[in-house]
Amino acid sequence: MAGSFRKIAVLTSGGDGPGMNAAIRAVVRCALHHNMEVMGVMRGYQGLIDNDLIPLTHRTVSNILSRGGTILKTARAPEFREESGMQKAMDVLKSHQIEALIVIGGDGSYKGANDLYRRFGFPVVGIPGTIDNDLYGTDQTIGCNTAINTALDAIDKVRDTAHSMERIFVIEVMGNRSGYIATEVALASGADDLIVPEFRGNYEEMCVNIRNGVKQGKKSWMIVVSEGAGKAHVVADTITNITGLETRSVVLGHVQRGGNPCGADRILATRLGVAAVDEILKGNYGKAIGVMQNEINIIDLSEARKRVYDIYQDRYRLLKILR
């Protein structure tokens, strides 16, 4: 019950994403509502190892709902992958009398959270914060909607130049193992083709389509590529070498991680943050919080990392029909 918990902690880990601050705010204010203290761990698991924690209060999380990034910062922590690093983190948690930990992050962050739970029995709950939307057990992860909107806005601007200069443009978006952002952006922008880890595509076939389009009077092309499937400049050079047509490349890069979270991400993050505290109060540990068909969904942290990377074949089919 709520009375059995006096202090919890929250951290953000891995790549940042719009909406993480909204999740922190929800965790803190929900915990305070239940008369618990909250500590914020700076710079993810590295902060646990380095004993870099700060108290979080109502005022601390004021006016962060609409801010991008994470006020707790984030960093990689290679040392945490070792048993000695995890033991240091555990010692820090115990020294602060912290009784449970909420981790906001993606696949790697979930692995760390699951290790703390499985190896040390420490109460941990995960919140999906990654723009790649590549975790199992949730339809959406915090940040993916905003990242798509950011990428889409940039691609719409590039399209103006592509039309004006009558050129082929290859746009590289984020997504190492998942083509989710690329697929959504390609469909929403009316792109002509798509290259993602799940369907890398056939360059020869793509170039045949380009040549045929040119013969029919088409003057510009937009091709979206996920970073895990190919680099934009390499794809552009390949197209030029095969077709002889001038092709330019644009890498959107980390701009997709930044910016104020959209309304959907703010609401999602808030719901997930409150649900995470609720699960701790129920004594339901080693879990990942998500949403399925707009309802809160709870699964084991180990299961949340077992996503089968699909490409949402219906969207891929639509793109091919509508290009």
C-alpha positions as a Markdown table, in Angstrom:
| # | Residue | x | y | z |
|---|---|---|---|---|
| 1 | Met | 0.0 | 0.0 | 0.0 |
| 2 | Ala | 1.0 | 3.7 | -0.3 |
| 3 | Gly | 1.9 | 3.9 | 3.3 |
| 4 | Ser | 4.7 | 1.3 | 2.9 |
| 5 | Phe | 6.6 | 3.5 | 0.5 |
| 6 | Arg | 8.4 | 6.6 | 1.7 |
| 7 | Lys | 10.8 | 7.4 | -1.2 |
| 8 | Ile | 11.1 | 6.5 | -4.8 |
| 9 | Ala | 13.4 | 7.7 | -7.6 |
| 10 | Val | 13.0 | 8.4 | -11.3 |
| 11 | Leu | 15.6 | 8.5 | -14.1 |
| 12 | Thr | 15.7 | 9.1 | -17.9 |
| 13 | Ser | 18.1 | 7.0 | -19.9 |
| 14 | Gly | 19.3 | 6.5 | -23.5 |
| 15 | Gly | 18.3 | 8.9 | -26.3 |
| 16 | Asp | 16.1 | 11.7 | -25.2 |
| 17 | Gly | 12.6 | 12.3 | -26.6 |
| 18 | Pro | 9.9 | 15.0 | -26.4 |
| 19 | Gly | 7.5 | 14.1 | -23.6 |
| 20 | Met | 10.1 | 12.8 | -21.1 |
| 21 | Asn | 9.6 | 15.9 | -19.0 |
| 22 | Ala | 5.9 | 15.4 | -19.0 |
| 23 | Ala | 6.4 | 11.8 | -17.7 |
| 24 | Ile | 8.8 | 13.1 | -14.9 |
| 25 | Arg | 6.2 | 15.6 | -13.9 |
| 26 | Ala | 3.5 | 13.0 | -13.7 |
| 27 | Val | 5.6 | 10.6 | -11.7 |
| 28 | Val | 6.6 | 13.4 | -9.2 |
| 29 | Arg | 3.2 | 14.9 | -8.7 |
| 30 | Cys | 1.5 | 11.5 | -8.4 |
| 31 | Ala | 4.0 | 10.3 | -5.9 |
| 32 | Leu | 3.7 | 13.5 | -3.8 |
| 33 | His | -0.1 | 13.0 | -3.9 |
| 34 | His | 0.6 | 9.7 | -2.1 |
| 35 | Asn | 2.9 | 11.3 | 0.4 |
| 36 | Met | 6.1 | 9.9 | -1.0 |
| 37 | Glu | 9.4 | 11.7 | -1.5 |
| 38 | Val | 10.9 | 11.6 | -5.0 |
| 39 | Met | 14.6 | 11.8 | -6.0 |
| 40 | Gly | 15.7 | 12.5 | -9.5 |
| 41 | Val | 18.7 | 10.7 | -10.9 |
| 42 | Met | 20.8 | 12.8 | -13.1 |
| 43 | Arg | 22.2 | 11.4 | -16.4 |
| 44 | Gly | 20.5 | 8.0 | -16.2 |
| 45 | Tyr | 22.3 | 4.9 | -14.8 |
| 46 | Gln | 25.6 | 6.8 | -14.8 |
| 47 | Gly | 24.1 | 9.2 | -12.2 |
| 48 | Leu | 23.2 | 6.2 | -10.0 |
| 49 | Ile | 26.8 | 5.0 | -10.1 |
| 50 | Asp | 28.1 | 8.6 | -9.5 |
| 51 | Asn | 25.6 | 9.3 | -6.7 |
| 52 | Asp | 24.2 | 12.3 | -8.6 |
| 53 | Leu | 20.7 | 12.6 | -7.3 |
| 54 | Ile | 18.5 | 15.6 | -6.6 |
| 55 | Pro | 15.2 | 16.0 | -4.7 |
| 56 | Leu | 12.2 | 16.6 | -6.9 |
| 57 | Thr | 9.3 | 18.7 | -5.6 |
| 58 | His | 6.1 | 20.2 | -6.9 |
| 59 | Arg | 8.0 | 23.4 | -7.8 |
| 60 | Thr | 10.9 | 21.5 | -9.4 |
| 61 | Val | 8.6 | 20.1 | -12.1 |
| 62 | Ser | 6.6 | 23.2 | -12.6 |
| 63 | Asn | 6.4 | 24.5 | -16.3 |
| 64 | Ile | 8.2 | 21.4 | -17.7 |
| 65 | Leu | 5.1 | 19.8 | -19.3 |
| 66 | Ser | 5.7 | 21.5 | -22.6 |
| 67 | Arg | 9.5 | 21.4 | -22.7 |
| 68 | Gly | 11.4 | 19.0 | -24.9 |
| 69 | Gly | 14.4 | 16.9 | -23.7 |
| 70 | Thr | 14.7 | 15.9 | -20.1 |
| 71 | Ile | 15.5 | 18.0 | -17.0 |
| 72 | Leu | 17.2 | 15.0 | -15.5 |
| 73 | Lys | 19.6 | 14.8 | -18.5 |
| 74 | Thr | 20.6 | 11.5 | -20.0 |
| 75 | Ala | 23.8 | 9.6 | -20.8 |
| 76 | Arg | 25.2 | 6.3 | -21.8 |
| 77 | Ala | 26.6 | 4.2 | -18.9 |
| 78 | Pro | 28.9 | 1.3 | -20.1 |
| 79 | Glu | 30.0 | 0.7 | -16.5 |
| 80 | Phe | 26.4 | -0.2 | -15.6 |
| 81 | Arg | 26.5 | -3.2 | -17.9 |
| 82 | Glu | 29.0 | -4.8 | -15.5 |
| 83 | Glu | 28.0 | -6.5 | -12.2 |
| 84 | Ser | 30.3 | -4.1 | -10.3 |
| 85 | Gly | 28.5 | -1.1 | -11.9 |
| 86 | Met | 25.1 | -2.4 | -11.0 |
| 87 | Gln | 26.3 | -3.0 | -7.4 |
| 88 | Lys | 27.5 | 0.6 | -7.1 |
| 89 | Ala | 24.1 | 1.7 | -8.3 |
| 90 | Met | 22.4 | -0.5 | -5.8 |
| 91 | Asp | 24.6 | 0.9 | -3.0 |
| 92 | Val | 23.6 | 4.4 | -3.9 |
| 93 | Leu | 19.9 | 3.6 | -3.9 |
| 94 | Lys | 20.2 | 2.0 | -0.5 |
| 95 | Ser | 22.2 | 5.0 | 0.9 |
| 96 | His | 19.4 | 7.3 | 0.0 |
| 97 | Gln | 16.8 | 4.9 | 1.4 |
| 98 | Ile | 15.1 | 4.7 | -2.0 |
| 99 | Glu | 12.6 | 1.9 | -2.2 |
| 100 | Ala | 11.6 | 1.8 | -5.8 |
| 101 | Leu | 12.8 | 3.2 | -9.2 |
| 102 | Ile | 11.0 | 4.3 | -12.3 |
| 103 | Val | 13.0 | 4.2 | -15.5 |
| 104 | Ile | 12.0 | 6.2 | -18.6 |
| 105 | Gly | 13.7 | 5.1 | -21.7 |
| 106 | Gly | 14.0 | 2.5 | -24.6 |
| 107 | Asp | 15.3 | -1.0 | -25.1 |
| 108 | Gly | 18.7 | -0.5 | -23.4 |
| 109 | Ser | 17.1 | 1.3 | -20.5 |
| 110 | Tyr | 14.6 | -1.5 | -20.0 |
| 111 | Lys | 17.5 | -4.0 | -20.0 |
| 112 | Gly | 19.1 | -2.1 | -17.2 |
| 113 | Ala | 15.9 | -1.9 | -15.3 |
| 114 | Asn | 15.2 | -5.6 | -15.7 |
| 115 | Asp | 18.7 | -6.4 | -14.5 |
| 116 | Leu | 18.2 | -4.4 | -11.3 |
| 117 | Tyr | 14.9 | -6.2 | -10.7 |
| 118 | Arg | 16.1 | -9.8 | -11.6 |
| 119 | Arg | 19.6 | -9.7 | -10.1 |
| 120 | Phe | 18.9 | -7.7 | -7.0 |
| 121 | Gly | 15.1 | -7.9 | -6.5 |
| 122 | Phe | 14.9 | -4.1 | -6.5 |
| 123 | Pro | 11.4 | -2.7 | -7.3 |
| 124 | Val | 11.5 | -1.2 | -10.8 |
| 125 | Val | 8.9 | -0.1 | -13.3 |
| 126 | Gly | 9.6 | 1.1 | -16.9 |
| 127 | Ile | 8.0 | 3.8 | -19.0 |
| 128 | Pro | 8.6 | 3.7 | -22.8 |
| 129 | Gly | 10.4 | 6.8 | -23.8 |
| 130 | Thr | 11.9 | 6.4 | -27.3 |
| 131 | Ile | 11.1 | 8.1 | -30.6 |
| 132 | Asp | 11.6 | 4.8 | -32.5 |
| 133 | Asn | 8.3 | 3.3 | -31.1 |
| 134 | Asp | 10.1 | -0.1 | -31.1 |
| 135 | Leu | 9.0 | -1.6 | -27.8 |
| 136 | Tyr | 6.5 | -4.4 | -27.4 |
| 137 | Gly | 3.3 | -4.1 | -25.3 |
| 138 | Thr | 2.5 | -0.5 | -26.3 |
| 139 | Asp | 1.0 | 1.1 | -29.4 |
| 140 | Gln | 2.9 | 4.3 | -28.8 |
| 141 | Thr | 6.1 | 5.3 | -27.0 |
| 142 | Ile | 6.8 | 8.8 | -25.6 |
| 143 | Gly | 8.3 | 11.0 | -28.3 |
| 144 | Cys | 7.4 | 9.2 | -31.4 |
| 145 | Asn | 4.5 | 11.4 | -32.4 |
| 146 | Thr | 6.5 | 14.6 | -32.0 |
| 147 | Ala | 9.5 | 13.1 | -33.9 |
| 148 | Ile | 7.2 | 12.2 | -36.8 |
| 149 | Asn | 5.7 | 15.7 | -36.9 |
| 150 | Thr | 9.1 | 17.3 | -36.7 |
| 151 | Ala | 10.5 | 15.1 | -39.6 |
| 152 | Leu | 7.3 | 15.7 | -41.6 |
| 153 | Asp | 7.6 | 19.5 | -41.3 |
| 154 | Ala | 11.2 | 19.3 | -42.5 |
| 155 | Ile | 10.3 | 17.0 | -45.4 |
| 156 | Asp | 7.5 | 19.3 | -46.5 |
| 157 | Lys | 10.0 | 22.1 | -46.8 |
| 158 | Val | 12.5 | 20.0 | -48.7 |
| 159 | Arg | 9.7 | 19.1 | -51.1 |
| 160 | Asp | 9.3 | 22.7 | -52.1 |
| 161 | Thr | 12.9 | 22.8 | -53.2 |
| 162 | Ala | 12.6 | 19.4 | -54.9 |
| 163 | His | 9.7 | 20.7 | -57.0 |
| 164 | Ser | 11.4 | 24.0 | -57.8 |
| 165 | Met | 14.8 | 22.5 | -58.8 |
| 166 | Glu | 13.3 | 19.3 | -60.4 |
| 167 | Arg | 15.6 | 17.0 | -58.5 |
| 168 | Ile | 15.6 | 13.7 | -56.6 |
| 169 | Phe | 16.0 | 14.1 | -52.9 |
| 170 | Val | 16.8 | 11.3 | -50.4 |
| 171 | Ile | 15.8 | 12.2 | -46.8 |
| 172 | Glu | 17.4 | 10.2 | -44.0 |
| 173 | Val | 15.4 | 10.0 | -40.7 |
| 174 | Met | 16.1 | 8.3 | -37.4 |
| 175 | Gly | 15.4 | 4.6 | -36.9 |
| 176 | Asn | 18.3 | 2.2 | -36.5 |
| 177 | Arg | 16.4 | -1.1 | -36.1 |
| 178 | Ser | 12.9 | 0.2 | -36.7 |
| 179 | Gly | 11.4 | 1.8 | -39.7 |
| 180 | Tyr | 8.5 | 3.2 | -37.9 |
| 181 | Ile | 9.3 | 6.9 | -38.2 |
| 182 | Ala | 10.4 | 6.5 | -41.8 |
| 183 | Thr | 7.2 | 4.7 | -42.8 |
| 184 | Glu | 4.8 | 7.1 | -41.0 |
| 185 | Val | 6.7 | 10.1 | -42.5 |
| 186 | Ala | 6.8 | 8.7 | -46.0 |
| 187 | Leu | 3.1 | 8.0 | -46.0 |
| 188 | Ala | 2.2 | 11.4 | -44.5 |
| 189 | Ser | 4.4 | 13.3 | -46.9 |
| 190 | Gly | 3.4 | 11.5 | -50.0 |
| 191 | Ala | 7.0 | 10.2 | -50.6 |
| 192 | Asp | 7.7 | 8.3 | -53.7 |
| 193 | Asp | 9.7 | 5.4 | -52.1 |
| 194 | Leu | 10.9 | 4.1 | -48.8 |
| 195 | Ile | 13.9 | 2.2 | -47.5 |
| 196 | Val | 13.8 | 0.7 | -44.0 |
| 197 | Pro | 15.5 | -2.0 | -42.1 |
| 198 | Glu | 12.6 | -4.3 | -42.5 |
| 199 | Phe | 12.2 | -3.8 | -46.3 |
| 200 | Arg | 15.5 | -2.4 | -47.7 |
| 201 | Gly | 14.0 | -2.4 | -51.2 |
| 202 | Asn | 15.5 | -3.0 | -54.6 |
| 203 | Tyr | 17.6 | -0.2 | -55.9 |
| 204 | Glu | 17.4 | -1.4 | -59.5 |
| 205 | Glu | 13.6 | -1.5 | -59.3 |
| 206 | Met | 13.5 | 1.9 | -57.7 |
| 207 | Cys | 15.6 | 3.4 | -60.5 |
| 208 | Val | 13.5 | 1.7 | -63.1 |
| 209 | Asn | 10.5 | 3.5 | -61.6 |
| 210 | Ile | 12.4 | 6.8 | -61.5 |
| 211 | Arg | 13.3 | 6.4 | -65.2 |
| 212 | Asn | 9.7 | 5.6 | -66.1 |
| 213 | Gly | 8.5 | 8.5 | -64.2 |
| 214 | Val | 10.8 | 10.9 | -65.9 |
| 215 | Lys | 9.6 | 9.6 | -69.3 |
| 216 | Gln | 6.1 | 10.4 | -68.2 |
| 217 | Gly | 7.0 | 13.9 | -67.2 |
| 218 | Lys | 7.7 | 13.5 | -63.5 |
| 219 | Lys | 10.3 | 16.1 | -62.5 |
| 220 | Ser | 11.0 | 15.5 | -58.8 |
| 221 | Trp | 11.2 | 12.6 | -56.4 |
| 222 | Met | 11.2 | 12.2 | -52.6 |
| 223 | Ile | 12.7 | 9.0 | -51.1 |
| 224 | Val | 12.7 | 8.5 | -47.3 |
| 225 | Val | 15.4 | 6.2 | -45.8 |
| 226 | Ser | 15.7 | 5.0 | -42.2 |
| 227 | Glu | 19.2 | 5.4 | -40.9 |
| 228 | Gly | 19.5 | 1.7 | -40.1 |
| 229 | Ala | 18.8 | 0.8 | -43.7 |
| 230 | Gly | 21.2 | 3.1 | -45.4 |
| 231 | Lys | 22.9 | 6.4 | -45.4 |
| 232 | Ala | 21.3 | 9.2 | -47.4 |
| 233 | His | 24.4 | 10.2 | -49.3 |
| 234 | Val | 25.2 | 6.6 | -50.3 |
| 235 | Val | 21.6 | 6.0 | -51.5 |
| 236 | Ala | 21.8 | 9.3 | -53.4 |
| 237 | Asp | 25.1 | 8.3 | -55.1 |
| 238 | Thr | 23.7 | 4.9 | -56.0 |
| 239 | Ile | 20.6 | 6.5 | -57.7 |
| 240 | Thr | 22.8 | 8.9 | -59.6 |
| 241 | Asn | 25.1 | 6.2 | -60.7 |
| 242 | Ile | 22.3 | 4.0 | -62.0 |
| 243 | Thr | 20.0 | 6.7 | -63.5 |
| 244 | Gly | 22.5 | 9.5 | -64.3 |
| 245 | Leu | 20.1 | 11.9 | -62.7 |
| 246 | Glu | 21.2 | 14.5 | -60.1 |
| 247 | Thr | 20.2 | 13.3 | -56.6 |
| 248 | Arg | 20.7 | 15.3 | -53.4 |
| 249 | Ser | 20.7 | 13.9 | -49.8 |
| 250 | Val | 19.4 | 15.5 | -46.6 |
| 251 | Val | 20.0 | 14.1 | -43.1 |
| 252 | Leu | 17.5 | 15.3 | -40.5 |
| 253 | Gly | 19.5 | 13.9 | -37.6 |
| 254 | His | 19.0 | 14.9 | -34.0 |
| 255 | Val | 16.5 | 17.7 | -34.8 |
| 256 | Gln | 13.9 | 14.9 | -34.6 |
| 257 | Arg | 14.6 | 14.4 | -30.9 |
| 258 | Gly | 14.1 | 18.0 | -30.0 |
| 259 | Gly | 11.3 | 20.5 | -29.8 |
| 260 | Asn | 8.2 | 20.9 | -27.6 |
| 261 | Pro | 6.2 | 17.6 | -27.3 |
| 262 | Cys | 2.9 | 17.6 | -29.2 |
| 263 | Gly | -0.3 | 17.2 | -27.3 |
| 264 | Ala | -0.5 | 13.5 | -27.9 |
| 265 | Asp | 2.9 | 12.9 | -26.4 |
| 266 | Arg | 2.1 | 15.1 | -23.4 |
| 267 | Ile | -1.0 | 13.2 | -22.6 |
| 268 | Leu | 0.6 | 9.8 | -23.2 |
| 269 | Ala | 3.5 | 10.7 | -21.0 |
| 270 | Thr | 1.2 | 11.9 | -18.2 |
| 271 | Arg | -0.9 | 8.8 | -18.3 |
| 272 | Leu | 2.1 | 6.5 | -18.3 |
| 273 | Gly | 3.8 | 8.4 | -15.4 |
| 274 | Val | 0.8 | 8.1 | -13.2 |
| 275 | Ala | 0.3 | 4.4 | -14.1 |
| 276 | Ala | 3.9 | 3.7 | -13.2 |
| 277 | Val | 3.4 | 5.1 | -9.7 |
| 278 | Asp | 0.2 | 3.2 | -9.3 |
| 279 | Glu | 1.9 | -0.1 | -10.2 |
| 280 | Ile | 4.6 | 0.5 | -7.6 |
| 281 | Leu | 1.9 | 1.2 | -5.0 |
| 282 | Lys | 0.3 | -2.1 | -5.9 |
| 283 | Gly | 3.6 | -3.9 | -5.4 |
| 284 | Asn | 3.7 | -4.8 | -9.1 |
| 285 | Tyr | 7.4 | -4.7 | -10.0 |
| 286 | Gly | 9.6 | -5.6 | -13.0 |
| 287 | Lys | 6.9 | -4.3 | -15.3 |
| 288 | Ala | 6.7 | -2.0 | -18.3 |
| 289 | Ile | 3.8 | 0.4 | -18.7 |
| 290 | Gly | 2.2 | 1.0 | -22.1 |
| 291 | Val | -1.0 | 1.7 | -23.9 |
| 292 | Met | -2.9 | -0.7 | -26.2 |
| 293 | Gln | -6.0 | 0.5 | -27.9 |
| 294 | Asn | -5.9 | 3.6 | -25.7 |
| 295 | Glu | -6.0 | 1.5 | -22.5 |
| 296 | Ile | -3.1 | 1.2 | -20.0 |
| 297 | Asn | -1.3 | -2.1 | -20.6 |
| 298 | Ile | 1.1 | -3.8 | -18.2 |
| 299 | Ile | 3.7 | -6.4 | -19.2 |
| 300 | Asp | 7.0 | -7.8 | -17.9 |
| 301 | Leu | 10.0 | -5.7 | -18.6 |
| 302 | Ser | 11.6 | -8.8 | -20.2 |
| 303 | Glu | 8.7 | -9.1 | -22.6 |
| 304 | Ala | 8.7 | -5.4 | -23.6 |
| 305 | Arg | 12.2 | -6.0 | -25.1 |
| 306 | Lys | 11.1 | -8.8 | -27.4 |
| 307 | Arg | 9.4 | -6.8 | -30.1 |
| 308 | Val | 9.3 | -8.3 | -33.5 |
| 309 | Tyr | 10.3 | -5.4 | -35.8 |
| 310 | Asp | 7.5 | -5.2 | -38.3 |
| 311 | Ile | 6.9 | -2.5 | -40.9 |
| 312 | Tyr | 3.1 | -2.2 | -40.6 |
| 313 | Gln | 2.6 | -3.8 | -44.0 |
| 314 | Asp | -0.6 | -2.0 | -44.6 |
| 315 | Arg | 1.2 | 1.3 | -44.6 |
| 316 | Tyr | 4.0 | 0.0 | -46.8 |
| 317 | Arg | 1.3 | -1.3 | -49.3 |
| 318 | Leu | -0.5 | 2.1 | -49.2 |
| 319 | Leu | 2.7 | 3.9 | -50.0 |
| 320 | Lys | 3.4 | 1.7 | -53.0 |
| 321 | Ile | -0.2 | 2.2 | -54.3 |
| 322 | Leu | -0.3 | 6.0 | -53.8 |
| 323 | Arg | 3.2 | 7.0 | -55.0 |
